[in-house]
Amino acid sequence: MKITILALGTRGDVQPYVALGEGLRKVGHGVRVATFENFEPLVTGLGLQFHPVAGDVQSILASESVLDLIEPRGKTGIRNLLHTGKAWVSAVQACAQALWEACHGTDAIINGLPGALFGFDAAERLHVPHVSAAVIPFVRTRSFPIPVLPPASFGSAYNLLTYRIAEQVLWRTVQGTINQWRQGSLGLPKAPFWGHSSRLNKERVLVLNGFSPRLVPRPPDWPGHIFITGYWFLEERDWRPPPELLDFIESGPKPVFVGFGSMPVRHPERMANAVVDALRRSGHRGVLGMGWGGVRSGDLPDDMVGIEYAPYSWLFPRMAAVMHHGGSGSTAAGLHAGVPSVVVPFLLDQFYWGRRIASLGVGPKPIPRNQLSVKRMASAIRRATSDPDMRRRARELGRAVRTEHGVVRAVEVLDSYLTDWSN
């Protein structure tokens, strides 16, 4: 069967879908991944077909509105959040034609875009099954509010309402574009007034959630067509570490990794210096991930090393602890490695993952980016590396997560669903 996967975002967002695609390829499916142009080597290196989508997320993340959202300078958070959301939606809207072209000739669509954007419409036009796939719990539930909002204890009705509000905010932003595209390019009638969310539930469209049930226990009000499969990890078996990195890691006590992935900072040199100072105060060697965020330091001390890239699946198990921004991919990698995580959330669902890490006792209380200080970083690093109970819980949870085999489970569920569809 020919399957198209739609996945847009940062590397941490896209890589799980590539891992899922590799799992589908291994059982005989032809897989095409439609994603941003800079991820072509990641996709084609695994023998998957690649369909390019112009643009990247870095330009959005580097914008002043995002920086003002992360590091406020007088503007309201809501205003910046709305501005950032509009920028992201505009970028996705610009991808409509490329995503539609990627679906030509497919037998099924796996859609990683929130709200089933574009994929559900394409599947309706092609008369093929549509599967929603996510690495963040976006399905309505009374158990907790949607993870992109701050936590609140207003009860189950409020929790459910947050999903409906988020669905409508997203839908109202793209409604005109989607309907114009449906009528002009697909020859379909306008979408329902309330969007696709209710249809997805009513028609029991399969939802695959690529995260661990140990981190996000299954809500009791989720119906049977919604699955939590475990994480979709990608094993980069052909990657080899640079000799200098391997030598550094093996030359002394386990270091601490510090990296914030694709998150930008307004003053990268200041951030780098703070990280160096925090590691020194904690008494630990360090591996600094440079990343898209531009965290740079020209002269690192001898007990620290900077890296542009290393697979977290290789790097994290060799660390005493890891400090990251709490993205879904970084959180998954830290859990899989069985080491404590110090989460420094910048945006949206990162706060949710940071709270979950702390509630499970496998990391200290998260430190929001706008509250970050050398003292707080050093204290969190010391606790993550010295608390025996925290380290034990991290090891135990890591062993459990490694037994879940999320890609295998997702492929099994998907194959069963597609078989039933064809019959």
C-alpha positions, 0 to 999 in steps of 0.5 A: 500500500502507498502511504503519504505522511504529512509532517511539518515542524522542527526536527523534533516534530518531524523525526517521529513521523519519519520513524513511523514511516520507516516502520511502515516501509519495513513491513512492505508499504511504500511511504512518502513523507511530505515535509520541509526541504531541509529534512530531505537527507533524514527522509531519503536516508531511510529509503523513504520517498520525499516530497518537498515543502518550501520553507522551514520553522526556523524563520518563524521561531527567529521572529521578533514575535516569538522572541517577545513571547519567550522574553517579554518586552512589554507586549502581552503574552496573548498578543504575541501568542496570537501573532505567532499562531498566525505566522505558523498558520500562514506558513502552513497555508502556503504549503497547501499545494505541495501537501496536495501534490504529495497525496496524489496516487496515495492509498492512505494519508497519515496526517501530523498537522493539528486539526487534521488540516489539509490531510482530511480534505485530501483524503475526502477528495481521493476517497482514501482513509485519513489517520490523525497522528500526534506526539502531543495529546490533542484529543478532547478529554475531561481529564486535563486541559489542552497541553498548550495552555497553562494548567488550571483546576477548574474541573472537567468541564473546563478541561473539555472546553479548552480543546473546543476553544483551541479547535475553533481558534485554529479553524477560524484562522484557516477556514477561508483558506481551506474552503477556497482550496476545497472548492477551487482545487479539490472540487469539494463543498465548503467544510462544515461550519465548525470545522472537521473536529466533530467529524473526526470524532463522529466518524471514529477516524483513527488517532495514533498518539506517539508518546508513552502511556507512562507519561500520559496515562490514557484518559478514561473518556477516550473512545476506542479509535484513539490509541497511545502506542508509545514513542516513535523512536528513530535509530540512527545506526549509521551515525558515528561520533566525532573522535573528539566528542567520544574522547571528551565523554570517555575522559572523565565523569559523565558530563551534563548535556545542555541544549535548547534545540530550535528555541531562539534566544535574544542574547545567545552569548549571554545564555552561553555564559550563564550555562557555563557558569551554572555547570561550573557551580554544579561541579560538572563537565558539560556538553553544549548543544549549539542548535538553531537557537544560536547558543554560541561560546567562542572559548569553552573551558576544557571541561566543556565541549560544544556540538552541532549535532549528535543523535540523542539516542546515542548521546543522552545515555552517556550523560549524567543528566540532560537539560533541554527545552521540554520539546516532545522529542527531547522529553522522549529521548531523556526518558528513553535514556533513563537519565533525569531531565532538567526542563527549561520550557520556552513555549506552549506544550513544553510547560506540560512536558516539564510538569509531567517530568517533575510529577513523575519524579524523574526531574526537578521542577521545570524552570521557565525560560523567563525565570532562568538564572545561573543559580537555578540552573546550577541547583537543578543540575546538582539535584538531577545528578545527585538525588538517588531516588530521582536517578533510580526513578529515571532508570526504571522509567527508561527501562519501561519506555524502552519496552513499549516499541511504539513504532511496531505497535502503531504499525500493527494498529494501522495495518488492522485499520487499513485492512478493515477499511478496504473490506 
